[in-house]
Amino acid sequence: MVYYFTSTAAVDPATVYVGKDKFENEELIKYGWEEDVWYWIQLSQFTIAHAHRLQSGYAFHADNLSSAHVYLRLKPGQEWDKLPLALVEDCAQLTKANSIEGNKKDNVTIIYTPWFNLLKNASMATGQVSFRDPKKTRTILVPTRLNPTINRLMKTRTVVSADGLFAEKEQHLSELRAKAREKAKEVRKEQERLKNERKDEKFRREHAYENLMNDEGAGKRSNQDGFDEDDFM
């Protein structure tokens, strides 16, 4: 099962979702969106150092710890590293609350990164990940669990089957492709408009002298015919 929450800490409500266990964490890793931000609890400096030696990035999963992957789904225009602090704190509190060991401790550090920065390969244990680029990460310190925050988030919780993650992502990608096609169509239309505009302008420049000569010739013929204003008096 996947648990969905709505954070109202910032001006715009945000969707946050969490896997039930490490097996569903695998599904979330697999079917995450480009717009998602991944949150994880950093339980010890040893974990970081050990992971740094083993991987090109960091890996924080330990088999004897029960912890969840928490994801924030960004809205269009949002940047993962420029989020409102209140929203990041909501995600951090939820991450802490969903770690058996981390929930009991104070002063825990939560690390977060865009979904596309996650690295998963066959050598890693279930639920384990590392980072493609360790520099594309941020951390936030959680001094203690804030029950009012957790209670507020829990009131918004809905449960959805993980079976729908694949279909949900495929639909999202289909919508993105449709938007990309529409944007490309608009770009081509604008390019064609500019092309025709330049073509018309070129024609006017090339025929400007010819039009001027025609106008002067018409004026001369009118004078030769002998008409002037006095003829109509």
C-alpha positions in Angstrom: 0.0 0.0 0.0 1.0 3.6 -0.6 0.0 6.3 1.9 -0.8 9.7 0.5 -0.8 12.9 2.6 -1.6 16.5 2.0 0.7 19.1 3.4 -0.9 22.5 4.0 2.1 24.1 5.7 2.8 26.3 2.7 0.4 28.5 0.7 -0.3 25.8 -1.9 -1.3 22.3 -0.7 1.3 19.6 -1.6 1.1 15.9 -2.1 3.4 13.7 -0.1 3.4 9.9 -0.3 5.1 7.1 1.5 5.7 3.4 0.9 4.5 0.8 3.4 7.7 -1.1 3.6 11.1 -1.7 1.9 9.4 -3.8 -0.9 7.1 -1.0 -1.8 10.0 1.4 -1.6 11.3 -0.5 -4.6 8.1 0.3 -6.5 8.3 4.0 -5.5 11.9 4.1 -6.7 10.9 2.5 -10.0 7.7 4.5 -10.7 8.6 7.9 -9.3 8.1 11.0 -11.3 10.7 13.5 -12.5 8.9 16.1 -10.4 9.3 14.1 -7.2 11.6 14.9 -4.3 12.9 11.9 -2.2 13.4 12.1 1.6 15.3 9.8 3.8 16.5 9.7 7.4 20.3 9.9 7.9 20.8 7.8 11.0 24.5 8.0 11.6 27.7 9.4 10.2 29.0 5.8 9.9 26.3 5.1 7.4 27.4 8.0 5.3 31.1 7.2 5.4 30.5 3.5 4.8 28.2 4.2 1.8 30.7 6.7 0.4 33.4 4.0 0.3 31.1 1.4 -1.3 29.2 3.5 -3.9 29.9 6.4 -6.3 27.2 8.2 -4.3 25.6 7.7 -0.9 23.4 4.7 0.1 21.6 4.9 3.4 19.6 1.8 3.7 20.4 -0.8 6.4 18.7 -4.1 6.5 18.2 -4.1 10.3 16.4 -0.8 10.2 12.8 -0.2 9.2 12.4 3.0 7.4 10.3 4.5 4.6 11.0 6.5 1.5 9.0 9.7 1.6 8.3 11.6 -1.7 7.1 15.1 -2.3 5.4 15.7 -5.6 6.3 19.1 -6.9 3.9 21.4 -8.8 4.8 23.0 -12.1 7.3 25.8 -11.6 8.6 24.6 -8.2 12.3 23.9 -7.7 13.3 21.1 -5.4 16.1 23.1 -3.7 14.0 26.3 -3.3 11.0 24.9 -1.5 9.2 26.7 1.4 10.9 25.8 4.7 7.5 24.9 6.2 6.9 22.3 3.5 10.4 20.8 3.8 9.8 20.5 7.6 6.5 18.7 7.0 8.3 16.2 4.8 11.1 15.8 7.3 8.7 15.2 10.2 6.9 12.6 8.2 10.2 10.9 7.3 11.3 10.8 11.0 7.9 9.5 12.1 8.1 6.6 9.5 11.5 5.3 10.9 11.3 2.9 13.8 14.7 4.0 15.1 14.6 7.6 14.0 11.2 8.2 15.5 12.7 7.5 19.0 15.6 9.9 18.6 16.1 13.6 18.7 18.3 15.7 16.4 18.1 13.5 13.4 19.1 14.6 9.9 16.9 14.2 6.9 18.5 14.1 3.5 16.6 14.9 0.3 17.2 14.9 -3.4 15.3 14.9 -6.7 13.9 11.5 -7.7 16.0 11.5 -11.0 19.1 11.7 -8.8 18.5 8.3 -7.3 20.7 5.4 -8.5 19.6 1.8 -8.2 21.4 -1.2 -9.5 21.2 -5.0 -9.1 23.9 -5.2 -6.5 21.9 -3.2 -4.0 19.7 -4.7 -1.3 15.9 -4.2 -1.4 15.0 -0.6 -0.8 18.6 0.5 -1.0 19.6 3.4 -3.3 22.6 5.8 -3.8 22.9 9.1 -5.7 24.0 9.8 -9.2 25.4 13.1 -8.0 25.9 13.5 -4.2 26.2 17.3 -4.7 22.5 17.4 -5.7 21.3 16.7 -2.1 20.2 18.9 0.8 19.8 18.1 4.5 17.6 19.4 7.3 17.9 18.8 11.0 14.8 17.7 12.9 15.4 18.4 16.6 12.4 16.5 17.8 9.1 15.0 16.7 6.3 17.5 16.5 3.0 15.7 17.3 0.8 18.6 16.1 2.5 18.4 12.6 2.1 14.6 12.4 -1.5 14.7 13.6 -2.3 17.3 11.0 -0.8 15.2 8.2 -2.4 12.0 9.5 -5.8 13.5 9.2 -5.3 13.8 5.4 -4.0 10.3 4.9 -5.4 8.1 2.2 -4.4 4.6 1.2 -3.9 3.5 -2.4 -2.8 0.2 -3.8 0.8 0.1 -5.1 -0.5 -1.7 -8.2 -1.7 1.5 -9.7 1.8 3.2 -9.6 2.7 2.0 -13.1 -0.5 3.1 -14.7 -0.4 6.4 -12.9 3.1 7.1 -14.2 2.3 6.0 -17.8 -0.7 8.3 -17.8 1.5 11.2 -16.5 4.1 10.5 -19.2 1.4 10.4 -21.8 0.1 13.8 -20.7 3.7 15.2 -20.8 4.2 13.8 -24.3 0.9 15.4 -25.5 1.9 18.7 -24.0 5.3 18.5 -25.7 3.7 17.7 -29.0 1.3 20.7 -28.6 4.2 23.0 -27.7 6.2 21.7 -30.7 3.2 22.4 -32.9 2.9 26.0 -31.6 6.7 26.5 -32.2 6.3 25.3 -35.8 3.3 27.6 -36.3 5.2 30.6 -34.9 8.3 29.7 -37.1 6.1 29.5 -40.2 4.5 32.9 -39.3 7.9 34.5 -38.9 9.1 32.9 -42.2 6.1 34.3 -44.1 6.6 37.7 -42.4 10.3 37.8 -43.5 9.3 36.7 -47.0 6.7 39.5 -47.3 9.2 42.0 -46.0 11.8 40.9 -48.5 9.3 41.1 -51.4 8.4 44.7 -50.3 12.0 45.7 -50.2 12.8 44.2 -53.6 9.8 45.9 -55.2 9.9 49.2 -53.4 11.8 51.0 -56.3 9.6 49.4 -58.9 6.5 50.6 -57.1 8.0 54.1 -56.7 8.7 54.3 -60.5 5.1 53.2 -61.3 3.7 55.9 -59.0 5.9 58.6 -60.7 4.9 57.4 -64.1 1.2 57.6 -63.2 1.6 61.2 -62.1 3.4 62.2 -65.3 0.6 60.7 -67.4 -2.0 62.6 -65.5 -0.2 66.0 -66.1 0.2 65.2 -69.8 -3.6 64.8 -70.2 -3.9 68.5 -69.3 -6.3 68.3 -66.5 -6.1 70.6 -63.5 -8.4 72.1 -61.0 -9.4 75.0 -63.3 -11.0 72.6 -65.8 -13.7 71.9 -63.3 -14.6 75.5 -62.5 
